[in-house]
Amino acid sequence: MNINELLKKKSWLGWVLFLITVVAVFFLGLLASSIIERRSEAVFAYAPQITFPPNEPDNSKWGEIFPREYNSYLKTSDTSFRSRYNGSASIDMLETNPEMVILWAGYSFSKDYRQGRGHYYSVTDIRQTLRTGTPVNDVPSPAPNTCWTCKSSNVPGIIEEEGAAGFYRGTWEKRGKQIINPIGCADCHDSKTMNLRISRQALLEAYKAAGKDIGKVSFQEMRSLVCAQCHVEYYFNKNIVEGVDYLVFPWKNGLTAEDIERYYDELRFTDWTHALSRAPMLKAQHPDYEVYMTGTHASRGVSCADCHMPFISEGGQKFTDHHIQSPLNNVANSCQVCHREETERLVNDVYLRQDKIMESRKILEGLLVKCHFEAKAAWDKGAKEDQMKEILNDIRRAQWRWDFATAGHGNSFHSPLETLRLITSGISIASEARLKLSKVLVSLGYTGEVKVPDISEKAKAQRLIGLDIEKLTEEKSEFLKKVVPVWNKSEAN
Amino acid sequence: MSSFIKFLPSGPWRLPVIVLSGIFSGIVIFSVYVSEAFSYLGDKPQTCVNCHIMAPQYATWFHSSHREKTNCNDCHVPHNNVFSKYFFKAKDGLRHATVFTLRKEPQVIFIKEAGSRVVQNNCIRCHSELIKDSRLSVYSAELWRIRTERNCRDCHRETPHGRVNSLSSVPDARVPLPPSPVPEWLKAMINN
């Protein structure tokens, strides 16, 4: 029988069919909306619930989305780790090496030089150092604003608004109120994609100057280059923009100490004239990246983050440890990922290299101290400019090598061969200089030995070069009491 | 077509019935579209994250060396013949779809016995040289048990998904989750 005929006979059957269809469509609709619901879940499940502007300087805001990374970052405030030579605590390096006061005589590093604490303290530490002076009552700081460049996550935003030169312009206290947050998220991360990014112009410009394209580096290289925004040798060039201490990485000729020295020689650049020897000196900053790149780990493709920010696991989630620190405090997650040795053995391997290099470094340090005093003696006995010129250049070159080896935080581990090579070539140049100095002294009628005064303590050495540290410290504490609270308050409002 | 027309009632009922069955078919087609049902016939790994709870599995595979040579189906469906492949895929897929729709997924997803056998056979399918190499042959009383009763994965536990795969294990992973089903041109029209 045809269904149409059936329906004509029994009209209730029509209603049944109608209701069945209604129920079917109803449930089909439910299924469709369930599919849509679960699809849109996907959008929310993996998207942050809060947003912030691209250069958000407040690290805690990023921390709301990435609590694990942020909480591990906060651990950079820990100062309890001490290795044989460095660690996370503030160490007065002039106290442990009073010779440095003599080597830097006439330069602000002879006033105060400390082992930096973790990133968490970057702003606090630069405010406290005597090198930034005491800008109270309209007295300007001896440092330019450029010195803030590597200290704060406030910097990328200001540079974007005012340009790099605009940011560098003026003396250090001018931006005191703007720069509050320590080094953090925005310095290395793009806020939208969380990709690593280069936020500091100097590195971008250095790549450009060397004819390289930073857009083409691999992710693994980026895991070192974000560090190389700051952990590098740099200088301030006054000739790029008028009245501005423009931050430049001297990488045009290459990354070795000799390449960089050639760059400075071509520019006739000097950081300062030495107070004792009158040598035209260079100050190495912290050529961590440059020296690291000459080492075995770098040539095997290991990045900074592999050891200083290893992967860790927490609650079944694997992520990058943002507690940036000495791997010696975290051997299990850094060294032992590749090296299957006991912690103690690995740490001793590092100390062995550091000890040997320190041994040679101390020899060079002693020679350089003698160089400065002997050159001073020669001047005092009436030496002429042209007699001294070559010697002073030798002192510049020898101390540059010493500083390049010493100023890098982990040089003796990152690249022990290169570090020792620098020190030995420094020893050779310094010895040459002393030989020439003795000839000059003899020609001036002096055949005795030039005595090096007692510099066994920081205070003695500083008094010797005429620094009144008590006064400077007192002024600094006034600045910290009067000015810094105002800076902090302005940010809170 | 003519048989469909024959099925339709004559007279004044014809038009409403055409419209109503159009609505019914439309919802069916919409469901197929919004669930990307046809993608399940292919082998793209993106298909497997149509259900977002598979994101950890996708992310861990994507960060493993297996990404270079395999997709999900290479390991998770049988490859002895095409019927077996699609039968297993349909069976497993329908179970997954049901669990997902009913929100019955566990916090940590473990492979089932049938799936585990399929994976083991697929390990052998590609890596047969590892168990055939005569230099590695050892004859001992234990041989049969060692060669046949254990899975590759019993030792290679991290290959390729790692050890822990809870739904929340990779909160920041970038996974190609299905984009909005609304086409771009329509979005543009609505926004204007």
Contacts between the chains, C-beta under 8 A, distances in Angstrom:
chain1	res1	chain2	res2	distance
A	4	B	9	6.3
A	21	B	20	7.6
A	21	B	24	6.9
A	24	B	24	7.5
A	25	B	23	7.2
A	25	B	24	5.7
A	25	B	27	6.3
A	28	B	24	7.7
A	28	B	27	4.9
A	28	B	28	6.6
A	28	B	31	6.5
A	29	B	27	6.2
A	31	B	31	6.0
A	31	B	101	7.2
A	32	B	27	6.2
A	32	B	30	5.8
A	32	B	31	4.7
A	32	B	34	6.3
A	34	B	101	5.8
A	35	B	31	6.5
A	35	B	34	5.2
A	35	B	35	4.8
A	35	B	101	7.7
A	36	B	34	5.9
A	36	B	181	7.5
A	38	B	51	7.1
A	38	B	52	7.3
A	38	B	100	6.7
A	38	B	101	7.7
A	39	B	34	7.0
A	39	B	178	5.7
A	39	B	181	7.0
A	41	B	52	6.3
A	42	B	52	3.6
A	42	B	177	4.2
A	42	B	178	6.4
A	43	B	177	7.2
A	43	B	180	7.5
A	45	B	52	5.7
A	45	B	55	8.0
A	46	B	52	7.2
A	46	B	55	6.9
A	46	B	171	7.5
A	46	B	173	7.7
A	46	B	175	6.9
A	46	B	177	6.5
A	66	B	172	7.1
A	194	B	172	7.1
A	313	B	164	7.8
A	316	B	164	4.1
A	316	B	166	5.2
A	316	B	168	7.4
A	316	B	169	5.0
A	317	B	168	7.2
A	317	B	169	5.5
A	317	B	170	7.1
A	317	B	171	6.9
A	318	B	162	7.4
A	318	B	169	7.6
A	318	B	170	7.9
A	319	B	172	7.6
